[in-house]
Amino acid sequence: MRLLAAILLVLPVSGLTDEEYRKLQPELRLKNKGWASLPWRATVTGAREAALKEKKPIFMMVDTGNPIGFA
């Protein structure tokens, strides 16, 4: 972890230009993604019950809880 912090301190900071941001902005909108319109359940049990009733598959997203994605 210390090595990662040291590398991040040495790397130059380069942000997006306004033009790059405007180009990427539509891609970052979650409402534009097909999966964002799927109905969701807070529990696996609730999802299983709904899937059985509606005869549809379950789409499950799992997150480790770490905001930068490292376990």
Steps between C-alpha positions, in 0.01 A plus 500: 500500500788735576645433156170595337486823702859582404429439132191719512703783655762483224262482203411832342147622554316538173133585492252492218460796274151646459480346154596154629247529782216597264590206279498251791204642692227309308683172567502570874124547530363182655149561368638442150602145590256218431555329835411818691134461405473148646286471813710417804456328835698566816527132595581181315187341648280776360669469160452122497132531586443761226698296245297189576171688480588684177698209348798726434871466577681685777765758408730540800767763557742433783738753651775449754412830663836659429451819294823451302425135426776325693413208725 
